[in-house]
Amino acid sequence: MEEFTSKPVADRLFGMLHIALNHEGGTVTVSGDGLPRCEIRRSAGTPLESHVPIGTREQGRLTMSVDGAGEALRPAKGFLTRRSYRVEV
């Protein structure tokens, strides 16, 4: 699976947002005009799960940084509905 970068998205609150997913590298990055750069990263050596975009949902194998500072991460159970896929932060 190749790296995916969405087209910039205009948000009323945060301005232009940029989202990039690197499945093989195990990263999701969100940045924009009105928010700091946020990154979720899969730990090196973690077995890659093809059904999870970042490759794992195991809390101990994921790290998150906001503007370079480490943050706690508590993944919830994920699921897809037929009509929507939404991430709340």
C-alpha positions as CSV (number, residue, x, y, z in Angstrom):
1,M,0.0,0.0,0.0
2,E,1.5,3.4,-1.0
3,E,1.6,6.6,1.0
4,F,-1.7,8.5,0.7
5,T,-1.8,12.3,1.0
6,S,-5.3,13.9,0.9
7,K,-6.0,17.1,-0.9
8,P,-5.9,20.0,1.5
9,V,-9.2,20.4,3.3
10,A,-10.7,23.7,4.4
11,D,-11.9,23.6,8.0
12,R,-14.0,26.4,9.5
13,L,-12.1,26.3,12.8
14,F,-8.6,25.3,11.9
15,G,-8.1,26.6,8.3
16,M,-6.4,24.4,5.7
17,L,-5.6,20.8,6.9
18,H,-3.2,18.4,5.4
19,I,-3.5,14.6,6.2
20,A,-0.9,11.9,5.1
21,L,-1.0,8.2,5.8
22,N,2.0,6.0,5.2
23,H,0.8,2.4,5.8
24,E,4.1,0.7,5.2
25,G,6.0,3.3,7.3
26,G,3.3,3.3,10.0
27,T,2.5,7.0,10.3
28,V,-0.5,9.3,10.1
29,T,0.3,13.0,10.1
30,V,-2.1,15.9,10.4
31,S,-1.0,19.5,10.0
32,G,-2.5,22.8,9.1
33,D,-2.6,26.6,9.5
34,G,-4.4,26.6,12.8
35,L,-3.1,23.6,14.6
36,P,0.2,22.0,15.5
37,R,1.7,19.1,13.5
38,C,0.3,15.8,15.0
39,E,1.7,12.4,14.2
40,I,0.8,8.9,15.2
41,R,3.6,6.4,14.6
42,R,3.7,2.6,14.8
43,S,6.7,1.3,16.7
44,A,9.6,-0.3,14.7
45,G,9.3,-4.1,14.5
46,T,5.6,-4.2,15.0
47,P,3.9,-6.8,12.8
48,L,1.9,-5.1,10.0
49,E,-1.9,-5.8,10.1
50,S,-3.3,-5.1,6.6
51,H,-6.9,-4.3,7.9
52,V,-5.7,-1.4,10.1
53,P,-4.6,1.8,8.2
54,I,-1.6,2.5,10.5
55,G,-0.8,-1.3,10.8
56,T,-1.8,-1.9,14.5
57,R,-4.2,-0.9,17.2
58,E,-2.1,-2.0,20.1
59,Q,-1.6,0.9,22.5
60,G,1.9,-0.2,23.5
61,R,3.0,-0.2,19.9
62,L,1.8,3.3,19.0
63,T,3.2,6.7,19.9
64,M,1.8,10.2,19.3
65,S,3.4,13.6,19.2
66,V,1.8,17.0,19.0
67,D,4.2,19.7,17.9
68,G,7.1,17.4,18.8
69,A,5.9,16.6,22.3
70,G,4.9,13.1,23.2
71,E,1.3,12.5,24.2
72,A,-0.7,9.6,25.7
73,L,-2.6,7.6,23.2
74,R,-5.7,5.4,24.0
75,P,-7.0,3.7,20.9
76,A,-10.7,2.8,21.0
77,K,-12.4,0.0,19.2
78,G,-12.6,0.9,15.6
79,F,-15.3,0.0,13.1
80,L,-16.7,1.1,9.7
81,T,-20.3,1.7,8.9
82,R,-21.6,1.4,5.4
83,R,-22.0,5.2,4.9
84,S,-19.4,6.9,7.0
85,Y,-16.0,6.7,8.5
86,R,-15.3,9.4,11.1
87,V,-12.4,10.0,13.5
88,E,-13.1,12.2,16.6
89,V,-10.2,13.8,18.5
